[in-house]
């Protein structure tokens, strides 16, 4: 029987903005497939590119698209978003061993030209994710404070150029999300989170999937490439362009990515 979130788990997500400690979604053989598929997609990268480029490739890779439609994952997301929601983004986040690159403190929603805020990120651990190899950290409850102004900076070890100003958040209240390979976590699009470098001898590989309620609309003037894939329920709003289901098992996506950061629209939230 499929698992659903309990009342206590839903309450924790609403109060804290994140949830982990769920039974593994992927068995050991499926974890092997996750990592083999990641290697297959990496083989499609061009010289000078890294795995951060594997972004929205669910639009061209049926293997990845099918992971995004994992029924257990969709059950959990439905327990948070309700019956009607779509998939719109997927990203691999791989920290290779002895990499000092960080992810600065930020809120995902600040990067996305989406309204209203009604999105969930699923973080799939392809490898173990722990405090020794740069696990993601969240600051519980910060999703309830609304969006905080982000600053653009190039003098940082972070892979992001837009991040919260140092000293603007209580980082001493952060909590690491510790996952074994095959487990997932879920977090709200407004929770403050980031991650340190990976000084260990083991890689930390994660895959994020982004889902939004059908009431969420993308500003196509910022990101004209946005595609929505209805994965549960019905879409009575019809706000967004609909994506086509891919047929090739492993296929790369070639196009410019345009978040608020990449489109240089830092003032978007003040205008929206």
N, C-alpha and C positions, 0 to 999 in steps of 0.2 A: 504494500500500500504506500502511496506517496506520502511524504511528510509535509505537514503544514506548520506554520509558526503558531506557537501557543499564544494565549492572551498576554502572558507575561513577557514573551519575546517581542510581541508587537508593541507593548507598552514601553519596553526598554528602548526599542528603536525610536519611538516617538519622543521619548524623554532625553535620550543620550545621542541620537543621530547616527548610531552605528550598531551593528550586531555581528557577532562571530559565535564561536563555541557551538557550531552546528555540526551534525554528523557529516563525514566526507561525502561529497556529491559524486566524486570520481574514484573508482576502485584503482588498485595498483596497475592493472593492465591499461586502464584508461589514462592514467597519469603518464605512462610510457607513451601512449598515443599523443597526448598533449605536447610532450617534449619533442617527439618525432615530427609532428606537424609544424611546430615552431621552427625546427631545423629546415624543413622543406620550404617554408616561407622565407627564412633567412637566405636560402640559396637563390632566391629571386631578386635579392638586393643587388644594386649596382656597386661598383667600386667606390669607396668613400662613404657609403650609407651605413647606418646601423639599424638595430631592430626598432628604434623609435619610429622609423618610417613605416612599420607594419601597423597601419592605422586605418580603420574602416575597410580593411581588406575582406571583411565579411561580404562586401558588395561584389567581390570577384572570386572568392574562394568558398566553394560549397562546404568543404571540411570545416572551416571556421564558422560559416553561417549556421551549420547544424549544431555546433556547440552553443551558439547564441540562442538556439531554440530548445535547449535541454529542458525537459518537462519539469524536473525537480527545481531547477533554477527559476523557471517561470512561475511555478507554484509559490515560491517564496516572494518573488517580486509582486505577484498578484495580491498576496496578503498585505503588502504595503501600499501599492498604488491603486488597488481596486481592479475590476475585471477588464478594463479597456486600456491597453498600453502598447507602445511600439518600441522597437529596437532602433537605435540610430548611430551608435558608435561602438567601436572595439579598438583596444590598444594593447600591445604588449609592452610591459615595463620590465626590462631585464637589466639587472645590475651584475656585471661580471665580477669575478673574484678580484679582490684588491683594487676595486674602483672607488675613488674618493668622491665621485659625483653625488650630489645630494638633490633632494627635491624640497625646495623652500616651502615655508608655511603658506598655505593658500586655501582658497575656497573654489571648488570646481565651477560653481555657478558664475563666478566673476569672469570666467573665460568663455562662457557659452551665451550666445545671443538668443536665449530662450525665455519665454514668459508663458505662464507663471512658473514659479519654482515647484516642480512636481516630478522630480527625477531621482532614480536610484542607480548607484553604481554597484555592480557585482565584481568582486576581486577574487579571481581564481588563482590559487597557489599551484603553479606547475612544479615548483620545488618547495622545500620547507622554507618558511619565512620566519626569521627569529631575530632577536636583538643583536646577534653576532654578525648577521649578513645584511642588515639594513632594512628591517621590517618597517612597513608604513606605521606611522603614529598618528593618532587623532586626539583632539582636545574635546572630550565629551561635553555635550550640551551647547556647543558654540553654533550649531545650526539654527538655534532659536534666537540668536542675536541679530540676524539679518546680515546683509553683505557689508563688508568692511572695505574701505578704499585700499587698493593694491598699488604698489609703487613699481615703476619700471627701473631695472638696474642691470648693468652688465658686469659690475664688480662683485660677482657672486660665484660660488661653486655649484649653484643650483642649475638644473637643466631648464628652469623657467626663468624668463626675464621679468615677468610680473609676479610679485610675491608680496606678502604682508611685510610692512616695515618692522625691522628688528625692535623689540621692546613693546610692540603694540598688542601682543598676546601673552598670556600666562603659559609659557611652554613647560613650566614645571608641573603643570597639570596634565600633560600629555600621557597617553596610554598606548603602548605598542600593540599592534594586532598580530598575534602569534598564530601561525597556521602551519599545519602539516600539509605536505603535497596531497592535493585532491580535495582539500577543504576550501570553503569560500567565506568571504565576509560581505556585508552590505553596508553602504553608507549613503547618507543624505548629500545632495549636491551642495549644501551650504556649510557643512561641517569643516572646521579648520583642520588641515592635516598636512603632513610632509613626511620626509624620511631621510635618515642619515646615509652616509656612504657605506660601502661594503668592504671592510678591511679583511674579511675572512678568505679562506681558500675555496669557498663554495659559492657558486652563482646563486642569485635570487631572481627567479623568473616568475612574473605574474601576468595574468591576462585580465584586463578590465572590460566589462560589457556595460553599456549605458542604456537605460530604459526610461521612457517618459510616458506619463498619462496622455491620452489622445487630446486633452485640452491644451497641451503645451505646443506653442507655435514658435518656429524658428524665424528670425529676421533674415530673409533671403538677400537683403541688401548687404549684409555682412558676410554670410556664407551661402552663396547661390548653389553650392553643390550638395546641400543637405538632402538626405534621403531617409524616409521613415518606412519601417517594415512592421506592419501590424502583426503582433505575435500572440495577442490574446484579445478576445472580445470584438467589438465593432468600433468603427471610427465615424461618429456622427458629426465631428467638427470639420474634417477634411482640410486641416490647416496647412499641411506640408506635402511636398512632392513624394510620390511613392516609389520606392526602389524596386528593382527587378531582382528576382532570385537568381543567384549565379549557378552555372552548370559545370564549370571547370573545377576539379577537386582542389588544386592549389593554383591560384591566380593572383597576380599583383595588381594593385590599383595605382594608376598613374594620374595624379592630378594634384593641384595645389591645395593644401589644407588651410582652412580659414577659420580660426577661432577669433575672438575679440583681440587677443594678443597678436596673432599673425596678421590680422587685417588692420592692425594699428588703430583700433577703435576703443582706446582706453576710456573714453568718456561715454560709452554707449549706455551704461546703467543710469547716468544722470539724464539722458535724453529719453530713455524708454518709458 
